[in-house]
Amino acid sequence: MSTTFAQDATVRYSVSGGLLGAANFTQFRTDNGVDYKTKTGWGFGGWVNFPVGKGFSIEPQLQYNAYQFHTSNTTSGLLLYDGKIRYISLPILLKLHAGNHFAVTLGPQFDFMTSMDDNNNLVTKNDLKGTNVSLSGGLELFPRGKVTIFGRYIHGLTDLDDRSGHSSTQEYKISNLQVGLKLKLFGKKETTTYRATTVVAPVRLDTDGDGIYDDVDKCPNQAGVAKYDGCPVPDSDGDGINDELDKCPNQAGLAKYDGCPIPDSDGDGINDEEDKCPNQAGTAKYNGCPVPDRDNDGINDEEDKCPDLAGVASNNGCPEVPANVSKSIGLAAEHISFGTNNAKLTAASNASLDKVVTIMNENPGLRIRIEGHTDNKGDADANMKLSQDRAAAVKTYIVSKGISEDRITTEGFGGTQPVADNNTATGRTKNRRIEIRMEY
């Protein structure tokens, strides 16, 4: 079964516009019998045409016109004998189109004076009115063509004489015949034609060959299934595994894990394929394993100040110094002595120092700090240096017995930390001392 349709063509015109140029044949119309000869001037400008109906349009123009005037009359008191007036002109034309080859124009024209020249130097610009109103009527040939020929008569309605005291019976009005060409730069004729059309019942197509006709197939160019209206099984998370096979349809994953992401069994944020300890929470720094504890004292190496020596948390992972060791070193320190006002160890000190060496050999992780002190007699700076030198002398002795010097630090305090009264001999003796502090 088929159906035939037929209709006429419809013609429309769009907004058009362009440039124009013209010759002006101008003279004054006067009420005093003065004869002005027709003089030739010129004009140029632009135009825009707005179609209103099938045969009617409105066309405003903007022109720059030069009007020339001349009379041979020598009577005194005339407005202008020989000169030129220039205007910006604004004609607003109503156009009646008689087909495509002919149009009639009619409308007002407003002239705004820009300058004037009086060849006799009798009149100035101020003697003439700056604005002139005229009535324009004319014809156009080929008004819808690329080039249009036009002619129109411009009949001035305004007296141009603006001199003070001039006679109201002596008026000067423009009379101008304008002939020229218009060039169309934009705008076109639009024709819509309805030809006879035979409508044949459509053949149902299946472009993607999935057995679902295009008129009901929501994805006509992509093979699919009826369950999804002709579209493929969806892949919501875009991981290449369709939702019917994807155990995690809203979370991108891998076929290896049935569409789910790589698991993180210990929940430490490091997936099992990159986690060297997949069942034990750890950190990325250690590839998913916990921070190590080399000495197995329950304090991880990053917090353990003695990572290779089992210790206790209260001592930052280092062992506690045994009370007997602390006591032994304290007693040994009490028997370290020097010569008067110098840092030379006395022979009586050797046994105590050797005891310290023995204890350090028995406790290889033990570190000591040797502190030197003096009484307050004499110069304070000298006492400070003496305390430092005495602490250094003790270190030198212990190192000489095979103890690594990086296990020993020294510091001198001079007489700044007394433990007894410096006003007595007994007190000053107690203040001149060596103290040994132990740590791991």
Kinemage of the C-alpha trace (Angstrom):
@kinemage 1
@onewidth
@group {chain A} dominant
@subgroup {mainchain}
@vectorlist {calphas} color= white
{ca met a 1} P 0.000 0.000 0.000
{ca ser a 2} L 1.289 3.532 -0.868
{ca thr a 3} L 0.081 7.133 -0.458
{ca thr a 4} L 0.947 10.152 -2.712
{ca phe a 5} L 1.242 13.775 -1.456
{ca ala a 6} L 1.702 16.997 -3.543
{ca gln a 7} L 1.980 20.709 -2.574
{ca asp a 8} L 3.082 24.023 -4.140
{ca ala a 9} L 6.439 25.675 -3.569
{ca thr a 10} L 6.771 28.398 -0.904
{ca val a 11} L 9.149 31.353 -1.469
{ca arg a 12} L 10.529 33.458 1.385
{ca tyr a 13} L 13.129 36.201 1.541
{ca ser a 14} L 15.552 36.688 4.397
{ca val a 15} L 16.796 39.973 5.812
{ca ser a 16} L 19.173 41.501 3.244
{ca gly a 17} L 21.491 44.460 3.068
{ca gly a 18} L 24.427 46.073 1.322
{ca leu a 19} L 25.884 49.299 -0.059
{ca leu a 20} L 24.532 52.034 -2.342
{ca gly a 21} L 25.846 54.944 -4.399
{ca ala a 22} L 23.890 57.701 -6.101
{ca ala a 23} L 23.971 60.979 -8.016
{ca asn a 24} L 21.972 63.904 -6.548
{ca phe a 25} L 20.329 66.487 -8.869
{ca thr a 26} L 19.473 69.271 -6.437
{ca gln a 27} L 17.959 72.768 -6.335
{ca phe a 28} L 16.102 75.012 -3.869
{ca arg a 29} L 12.357 75.515 -4.075
{ca thr a 30} L 11.662 79.120 -3.054
{ca asp a 31} L 8.601 81.291 -2.455
{ca asn a 32} L 10.264 84.481 -3.695
{ca gly a 33} L 10.562 83.609 -7.381
{ca val a 34} L 14.347 83.090 -7.308
{ca asp a 35} L 15.355 80.477 -9.860
{ca tyr a 36} L 17.963 77.932 -8.690
{ca lys a 37} L 19.592 75.777 -11.305
{ca thr a 38} L 19.749 72.004 -10.875
{ca lys a 39} L 23.239 71.014 -9.716
{ca thr a 40} L 24.824 67.602 -9.452
{ca gly a 41} L 26.042 66.147 -6.150
{ca trp a 42} L 26.645 62.650 -4.882
{ca gly a 43} L 25.737 60.261 -2.093
{ca phe a 44} L 26.777 56.855 -0.725
{ca gly a 45} L 25.843 54.632 2.201
{ca gly a 46} L 24.261 51.353 3.267
{ca trp a 47} L 20.830 49.752 3.515
{ca val a 48} L 19.053 46.904 5.325
{ca asn a 49} L 15.768 45.397 4.132
{ca phe a 50} L 13.345 43.650 6.508
{ca pro a 51} L 10.651 41.546 4.777
{ca val a 52} L 7.254 41.998 6.448
{ca gly a 53} L 4.959 40.064 4.143
{ca lys a 54} L 4.944 38.368 0.749
{ca gly a 55} L 5.171 41.670 -1.183
{ca phe a 56} L 5.944 44.245 1.481
{ca ser a 57} L 9.140 45.276 3.308
{ca ile a 58} L 10.685 48.080 5.354
{ca glu a 59} L 14.086 49.402 4.358
{ca pro a 60} L 16.004 51.948 6.479
{ca gln a 61} L 19.083 53.466 4.795
{ca leu a 62} L 22.014 55.499 6.029
{ca gln a 63} L 23.608 57.876 3.483
{ca tyr a 64} L 26.192 60.607 3.289
{ca asn a 65} L 24.833 63.177 0.767
{ca ala a 66} L 26.357 66.242 -0.864
{ca tyr a 67} L 23.783 68.749 -2.251
{ca gln a 68} L 24.984 71.647 -4.505
{ca phe a 69} L 23.031 74.880 -5.041
{ca his a 70} L 23.494 77.705 -7.552
{ca thr a 71} L 21.548 80.734 -8.814
{ca ser a 72} L 22.502 83.481 -11.233
{ca asn a 73} L 20.175 85.901 -9.478
{ca thr a 74} L 22.101 88.823 -7.966
{ca thr a 75} L 19.328 90.091 -5.702
{ca ser a 76} L 20.745 90.756 -2.246
{ca gly a 77} L 19.590 88.880 0.847
{ca leu a 78} L 19.321 85.408 -0.696
{ca leu a 79} L 20.182 82.456 1.564
{ca leu a 80} L 22.786 80.889 -0.696
{ca tyr a 81} L 24.044 81.922 -4.131
{ca asp a 82} L 26.613 79.255 -4.845
{ca gly a 83} L 27.606 76.516 -2.416
{ca lys a 84} L 27.400 72.950 -1.107
{ca ile a 85} L 25.664 71.424 1.921
{ca arg a 86} L 26.574 67.955 3.241
{ca tyr a 87} L 24.181 65.758 5.251
{ca ile a 88} L 23.956 62.440 7.057
{ca ser a 89} L 20.625 61.218 5.664
{ca leu a 90} L 18.295 58.586 7.134
{ca pro a 91} L 15.545 57.538 4.667
{ca ile a 92} L 13.026 55.031 6.060
{ca leu a 93} L 11.345 53.495 3.011
{ca leu a 94} L 8.213 51.415 2.811
{ca lys a 95} L 8.493 49.125 -0.238
{ca leu a 96} L 5.681 47.518 -2.209
{ca his a 97} L 7.030 44.702 -4.418
{ca ala a 98} L 5.317 44.039 -7.732
{ca gly a 99} L 7.013 40.702 -8.439
{ca asn a 100} L 10.780 40.328 -8.565
{ca his a 101} L 11.460 43.096 -11.114
{ca phe a 102} L 9.748 46.188 -9.802
{ca ala a 103} L 9.032 47.939 -6.480
{ca val a 104} L 7.556 51.255 -5.354
{ca thr a 105} L 9.160 53.120 -2.413
{ca leu a 106} L 7.690 55.784 -0.152
{ca gly a 107} L 8.729 57.199 3.185
{ca pro a 108} L 10.234 60.030 5.250
{ca gln a 109} L 13.854 61.159 5.102
{ca phe a 110} L 15.730 62.927 7.897
{ca asp a 111} L 18.819 64.974 6.999
{ca phe a 112} L 21.382 66.047 9.630
{ca met a 113} L 23.772 68.731 8.375
{ca thr a 114} L 27.492 68.001 8.860
{ca ser a 115} L 29.051 70.937 6.933
{ca met a 116} L 28.416 73.666 4.357
{ca asp a 117} L 30.533 75.703 1.926
{ca asp a 118} L 29.504 79.146 0.608
{ca asn a 119} L 31.683 80.043 -2.350
{ca asn a 120} L 30.790 83.734 -1.786
{ca asn a 121} L 31.477 83.652 1.982
{ca leu a 122} L 28.154 85.322 2.753
{ca val a 123} L 26.530 82.541 4.771
{ca thr a 124} L 27.800 80.378 7.629
{ca lys a 125} L 26.634 76.977 8.912
{ca asn a 126} L 24.766 78.708 11.733
{ca asp a 127} L 22.504 80.427 9.179
{ca leu a 128} L 21.033 77.076 8.129
{ca lys a 129} L 18.920 74.655 10.142
{ca gly a 130} L 20.863 71.575 11.199
{ca thr a 131} L 17.985 69.145 10.644
{ca asn a 132} L 15.799 68.807 7.556
{ca val a 133} L 12.706 66.623 7.071
{ca ser a 134} L 11.688 65.462 3.588
{ca leu a 135} L 9.263 63.082 1.925
{ca ser a 136} L 10.739 60.527 -0.469
{ca gly a 137} L 9.041 58.487 -3.192
{ca gly a 138} L 10.447 56.444 -6.042
{ca leu a 139} L 10.884 53.243 -8.025
{ca glu a 140} L 13.327 50.303 -8.001
{ca leu a 141} L 14.202 47.873 -10.783
{ca phe a 142} L 15.255 44.329 -9.786
{ca pro a 143} L 14.699 45.074 -6.062
{ca arg a 144} L 15.542 41.489 -5.063
{ca gly a 145} L 18.563 41.134 -7.312
{ca lys a 146} L 22.263 41.375 -6.620
{ca val a 147} L 22.295 44.858 -8.234
{ca thr a 148} L 19.274 47.157 -8.013
{ca ile a 149} L 18.687 50.337 -10.012
{ca phe a 150} L 16.734 52.983 -8.108
{ca gly a 151} L 15.445 56.508 -8.533
{ca arg a 152} L 13.455 58.667 -6.182
{ca tyr a 153} L 12.328 62.217 -5.691
{ca ile a 154} L 13.049 63.860 -2.327
{ca his a 155} L 10.695 66.703 -1.474
{ca gly a 156} L 11.922 68.895 1.389
{ca leu a 157} L 9.348 69.920 3.991
{ca thr a 158} L 11.596 72.113 6.172
{ca asp a 159} L 12.660 75.711 5.515
{ca leu a 160} L 16.465 75.703 5.738
{ca asp a 161} L 16.729 79.455 6.397
{ca asp a 162} L 17.589 79.871 10.071
{ca arg a 163} L 18.829 83.490 9.925
{ca ser a 164} L 17.426 85.803 12.574
{ca gly a 165} L 14.853 88.259 11.213
{ca his a 166} L 14.390 86.428 7.889
{ca ser a 167} L 10.991 86.803 6.221
{ca ser a 168} L 8.504 83.975 6.777
{ca thr a 169} L 7.387 84.406 3.159
{ca gln a 170} L 10.882 83.683 1.863
{ca glu a 171} L 11.518 79.925 2.333
{ca tyr a 172} L 14.203 77.635 0.955
{ca lys a 173} L 13.291 73.952 0.695
{ca ile a 174} L 15.292 71.131 -0.868
{ca ser a 175} L 14.147 69.540 -4.103
{ca asn a 176} L 16.324 66.554 -5.067
{ca leu a 177} L 16.206 63.787 -7.649
{ca gln a 178} L 18.422 60.870 -6.631
{ca val a 179} L 19.451 58.098 -9.054
{ca gly a 180} L 21.773 55.260 -8.197
{ca leu a 181} L 22.673 51.602 -7.700
{ca lys a 182} L 22.341 49.280 -4.720
{ca leu a 183} L 24.685 46.313 -4.220
{ca lys a 184} L 23.383 43.413 -2.095
{ca leu a 185} L 26.030 41.884 0.206
{ca phe a 186} L 23.862 39.488 2.226
{ca gly a 187} L 20.373 37.978 2.188
{ca lys a 188} L 18.882 35.249 0.071
{ca lys a 189} L 15.760 33.817 -1.438
{ca glu a 190} L 14.517 30.698 0.322
{ca thr a 191} L 12.329 28.276 -1.602
{ca thr a 192} L 10.625 25.272 -0.040
{ca thr a 193} L 9.201 22.864 -2.599
{ca tyr a 194} L 6.825 20.053 -1.814
{ca arg a 195} L 6.932 17.513 -4.615
{ca ala a 196} L 4.719 14.528 -5.143
{ca thr a 197} L 5.792 11.863 -2.669
{ca thr a 198} L 4.922 8.223 -2.577
{ca val a 199} L 5.057 6.666 0.852
{ca val a 200} L 5.634 2.934 0.845
{ca ala a 201} L 5.090 0.796 3.926
{ca pro a 202} L 8.555 0.472 5.555
{ca val a 203} L 10.572 -2.731 5.673
{ca arg a 204} L 11.542 -3.644 9.250
{ca leu a 205} L 15.342 -3.640 9.577
{ca asp a 206} L 17.667 -5.407 11.965
{ca thr a 207} L 20.970 -3.560 11.396
{ca asp a 208} L 23.005 -5.372 14.050
{ca gly a 209} L 21.552 -8.813 13.249
{ca asp a 210} L 20.612 -9.613 16.820
{ca gly a 211} L 17.064 -10.670 15.923
{ca ile a 212} L 15.511 -7.484 17.369
{ca tyr a 213} L 14.084 -5.018 14.822
{ca asp a 214} L 15.609 -1.523 14.739
{ca asp a 215} L 12.305 0.190 15.554
{ca val a 216} L 12.227 -1.501 18.959
{ca asp a 217} L 16.005 -1.984 19.401
{ca lys a 218} L 17.486 0.582 21.825
{ca cys a 219} L 20.972 -0.266 20.490
{ca pro a 220} L 20.289 -0.830 16.743
{ca asn a 221} L 23.990 -0.779 15.806
{ca gln a 222} L 25.179 -3.056 18.592
{ca ala a 223} L 24.130 -6.692 18.930
{ca gly a 224} L 22.303 -7.324 22.177
{ca val a 225} L 19.627 -9.403 23.870
{ca ala a 226} L 15.881 -9.004 24.307
{ca lys a 227} L 16.248 -8.838 28.081
{ca tyr a 228} L 18.022 -5.492 27.656
{ca asp a 229} L 15.846 -4.193 24.749
{ca gly a 230} L 18.389 -5.106 22.102
{ca cys a 231} L 21.431 -3.775 23.980
{ca pro a 232} L 24.353 -5.903 25.179
{ca val a 233} L 24.423 -7.208 28.744
{ca pro a 234} L 25.607 -4.131 30.722
{ca asp a 235} L 28.993 -3.714 32.371
{ca ser a 236} L 28.173 -1.210 35.116
{ca asp a 237} L 31.729 -0.849 36.421
{ca gly a 238} L 33.387 -0.837 32.973
{ca asp a 239} L 35.855 -3.601 33.812
{ca gly a 240} L 35.122 -5.656 30.687
{ca ile a 241} L 33.137 -8.303 32.588
{ca asn a 242} L 29.392 -8.087 32.019
{ca asp a 243} L 27.151 -7.755 35.034
{ca glu a 244} L 25.682 -11.252 34.657
{ca leu a 245} L 29.148 -12.774 35.188
{ca asp a 246} L 30.514 -10.101 37.508
{ca lys a 247} L 30.339 -10.859 41.238
{ca cys a 248} L 31.159 -7.204 41.930
{ca pro a 249} L 29.141 -5.406 39.188
{ca asn a 250} L 29.594 -1.939 40.711
{ca gln a 251} L 33.289 -2.290 41.466
{ca ala a 252} L 35.918 -2.622 38.691
{ca gly a 253} L 37.834 -5.869 38.997
{ca leu a 254} L 39.548 -8.718 37.150
{ca ala a 255} L 38.274 -11.897 35.481
{ca lys a 256} L 40.707 -13.789 37.731
{ca tyr a 257} L 38.610 -12.731 40.699
{ca asp a 258} L 35.193 -13.050 38.925
{ca gly a 259} L 34.984 -9.320 38.271
{ca cys a 260} L 35.981 -8.268 41.784
{ca pro a 261} L 39.080 -6.215 42.681
{ca ile a 262} L 42.256 -7.930 43.853
{ca pro a 263} L 41.513 -8.894 47.487
{ca asp a 264} L 43.205 -7.439 50.555
{ca ser a 265} L 42.859 -10.292 53.046
{ca asp a 266} L 44.457 -8.508 55.997
{ca gly a 267} L 42.752 -5.160 55.311
{ca asp a 268} L 45.986 -3.173 55.392
{ca gly a 269} L 45.320 -1.340 52.106
{ca ile a 270} L 47.862 -3.417 50.146
{ca asn a 271} L 46.284 -5.941 47.788
{ca asp a 272} L 47.267 -9.580 48.167
{ca glu a 273} L 49.207 -9.686 44.867
{ca glu a 274} L 51.601 -7.026 46.163
{ca asp a 275} L 51.440 -7.978 49.870
{ca lys a 276} L 54.314 -10.176 51.057
{ca cys a 277} L 52.359 -10.852 54.245
{ca pro a 278} L 48.758 -11.120 52.870
{ca asn a 279} L 47.344 -12.536 56.119
{ca gln a 280} L 49.099 -10.119 58.446
{ca ala a 281} L 48.372 -6.363 58.450
{ca gly a 282} L 51.450 -4.340 57.603
{ca thr a 283} L 52.726 -1.188 55.884
{ca ala a 284} L 53.715 -0.315 52.328
{ca lys a 285} L 57.259 0.447 53.535
{ca tyr a 286} L 57.672 -3.243 54.371
{ca asn a 287} L 55.697 -4.541 51.312
{ca gly a 288} L 52.588 -5.256 53.365
{ca cys a 289} L 54.366 -6.869 56.276
{ca pro a 290} L 54.375 -5.492 59.839
{ca val a 291} L 57.247 -3.353 61.065
{ca pro a 292} L 59.959 -5.951 62.015
{ca asp a 293} L 61.048 -6.813 65.580
{ca arg a 294} L 64.515 -8.320 65.164
{ca asp a 295} L 65.077 -9.038 68.853
{ca asn a 296} L 61.510 -10.383 69.353
{ca asp a 297} L 60.975 -8.305 72.473
{ca gly a 298} L 57.516 -7.155 71.343
{ca ile a 299} L 58.756 -3.647 70.468
{ca asn a 300} L 59.048 -3.004 66.717
{ca asp a 301} L 62.380 -1.884 65.322
{ca glu a 302} L 61.139 1.623 64.458
{ca glu a 303} L 60.407 2.292 68.156
{ca asp a 304} L 63.119 0.066 69.633
{ca lys a 305} L 66.290 1.913 70.658
{ca cys a 306} L 67.991 -1.492 71.027
{ca pro a 307} L 66.555 -3.366 67.998
{ca asp a 308} L 69.111 -6.192 68.254
{ca leu a 309} L 68.897 -6.556 72.018
{ca ala a 310} L 65.740 -7.782 73.751
{ca gly a 311} L 64.482 -5.235 76.218
{ca val a 312} L 61.415 -3.743 77.849
{ca ala a 313} L 58.971 -1.057 76.778
{ca ser a 314} L 59.663 1.031 79.878
{ca asn a 315} L 63.266 1.374 78.685
{ca asn a 316} L 62.354 2.019 74.988
{ca gly a 317} L 63.095 -1.557 73.991
{ca cys a 318} L 66.462 -1.729 75.738
{ca pro a 319} L 67.190 -4.095 78.637
{ca glu a 320} L 67.022 -2.744 82.153
{ca val a 321} L 70.416 -2.354 83.773
{ca pro a 322} L 70.693 -5.063 86.475
{ca ala a 323} L 70.806 -3.624 89.959
{ca asn a 324} L 74.048 -5.467 90.804
{ca val a 325} L 75.737 -4.078 87.690
{ca ser a 326} L 74.609 -0.560 88.506
{ca lys a 327} L 75.845 -0.925 92.070
{ca ser a 328} L 79.212 -2.378 90.995
{ca ile a 329} L 79.918 0.430 88.517
{ca gly a 330} L 78.792 3.028 91.068
{ca leu a 331} L 81.257 1.682 93.663
{ca ala a 332} L 84.028 1.530 91.068
{ca ala a 333} L 83.469 5.172 90.154
{ca glu a 334} L 83.842 6.214 93.808
{ca his a 335} L 87.433 4.881 93.861
{ca ile a 336} L 88.663 6.713 90.745
{ca ser a 337} L 91.100 9.483 91.718
{ca phe a 338} L 93.551 11.927 90.094
{ca gly a 339} L 96.631 13.924 90.945
{ca thr a 340} L 96.138 17.322 92.529
{ca asn a 341} L 94.767 19.861 90.050
{ca asn a 342} L 95.418 17.620 87.025
{ca ala a 343} L 93.735 14.868 84.979
{ca lys a 344} L 96.361 12.140 85.583
{ca leu a 345} L 94.800 8.947 86.991
{ca thr a 346} L 96.395 7.582 90.153
{ca ala a 347} L 97.600 3.987 90.231
{ca ala a 348} L 94.973 3.321 92.920
{ca ser a 349} L 92.283 3.889 90.255
{ca asn a 350} L 93.321 0.990 88.026
{ca ala a 351} L 91.509 -1.751 89.943
{ca ser a 352} L 88.209 0.181 89.849
{ca leu a 353} L 88.610 0.967 86.150
{ca asp a 354} L 89.386 -2.673 85.337
{ca lys a 355} L 86.184 -3.641 87.140
{ca val a 356} L 84.280 -1.323 84.793
{ca val a 357} L 86.010 -2.928 81.785
{ca thr a 358} L 85.020 -6.409 83.050
{ca ile a 359} L 81.369 -5.413 83.468
{ca met a 360} L 81.245 -3.892 79.938
{ca asn a 361} L 82.751 -7.058 78.467
{ca glu a 362} L 80.131 -9.141 80.271
{ca asn a 363} L 77.328 -6.847 79.015
{ca pro a 364} L 78.182 -6.113 75.349
{ca gly a 365} L 75.074 -3.968 74.834
{ca leu a 366} L 75.850 -1.705 77.760
{ca arg a 367} L 76.842 1.917 77.117
{ca ile a 368} L 78.224 4.334 79.692
{ca arg a 369} L 78.430 8.101 80.122
{ca ile a 370} L 81.354 9.388 82.179
{ca glu a 371} L 80.736 12.685 84.003
{ca gly a 372} L 83.539 14.752 85.620
{ca his a 373} L 82.949 17.111 88.618
{ca thr a 374} L 85.152 19.464 90.720
{ca asp a 375} L 84.726 21.599 93.823
{ca asn a 376} L 84.285 25.348 93.572
{ca lys a 377} L 87.774 26.404 94.518
{ca gly a 378} L 89.724 28.369 91.922
{ca asp a 379} L 88.667 29.678 88.508
{ca ala a 380} L 85.329 28.300 87.243
{ca asp a 381} L 86.529 27.990 83.610
{ca ala a 382} L 89.620 26.134 84.729
{ca asn a 383} L 87.464 23.810 86.843
{ca met a 384} L 85.170 23.150 83.858
{ca lys a 385} L 88.117 22.170 81.659
{ca leu a 386} L 89.627 20.031 84.430
{ca ser a 387} L 86.329 18.104 84.815
{ca gln a 388} L 86.198 17.483 81.065
{ca asp a 389} L 89.801 16.340 80.922
{ca arg a 390} L 89.308 13.916 83.838
{ca ala a 391} L 86.226 12.349 82.192
{ca ala a 392} L 88.228 11.998 78.961
{ca ala a 393} L 91.121 10.362 80.856
{ca val a 394} L 88.772 7.682 82.237
{ca lys a 395} L 87.445 6.980 78.722
{ca thr a 396} L 90.983 6.719 77.324
{ca tyr a 397} L 91.873 4.114 79.955
{ca ile a 398} L 88.771 1.978 79.284
{ca val a 399} L 89.235 2.146 75.516
{ca ser a 400} L 92.851 1.081 75.962
{ca lys a 401} L 91.506 -2.147 77.489
{ca gly a 402} L 89.632 -3.058 74.302
{ca ile a 403} L 86.233 -1.435 74.823
{ca ser a 404} L 84.883 0.306 71.697
{ca glu a 405} L 84.922 4.064 72.137
{ca asp a 406} L 81.473 4.416 70.508
{ca arg a 407} L 80.058 2.793 73.680
{ca ile a 408} L 81.364 5.688 75.800
{ca thr a 409} L 80.446 9.386 76.003
{ca thr a 410} L 81.946 12.012 78.320
{ca glu a 411} L 80.863 15.337 79.786
{ca gly a 412} L 82.384 17.787 82.291
{ca phe a 413} L 80.335 19.920 84.701
{ca gly a 414} L 83.090 21.713 86.666
{ca gly a 415} L 81.777 22.778 90.066
{ca thr a 416} L 78.183 23.355 88.899
{ca gln a 417} L 76.680 20.175 90.418
{ca pro a 418} L 78.009 19.788 94.000
{ca val a 419} L 76.765 16.874 96.120
{ca ala a 420} L 78.223 18.220 99.414
{ca asp a 421} L 79.083 21.479 101.169
{ca asn a 422} L 82.039 23.214 99.482
{ca asn a 423} L 82.746 25.147 102.683
{ca thr a 424} L 84.271 22.078 104.327
{ca ala a 425} L 87.242 20.014 103.297
{ca thr a 426} L 85.172 16.826 103.501
{ca gly a 427} L 82.492 18.326 101.299
{ca arg a 428} L 84.954 19.537 98.702
{ca thr a 429} L 86.514 16.036 98.579
{ca lys a 430} L 83.089 14.518 97.819
{ca asn a 431} L 82.473 17.101 95.113
{ca arg a 432} L 85.698 16.169 93.320
{ca arg a 433} L 84.362 12.991 91.723
{ca ile a 434} L 83.680 10.847 88.652
{ca glu a 435} L 80.168 9.534 88.037
{ca ile a 436} L 79.416 6.710 85.562
{ca arg a 437} L 75.876 6.396 84.189
{ca met a 438} L 74.749 3.269 82.344
{ca glu a 439} L 72.287 2.859 79.480
{ca tyr a 440} L 71.524 0.591 76.554
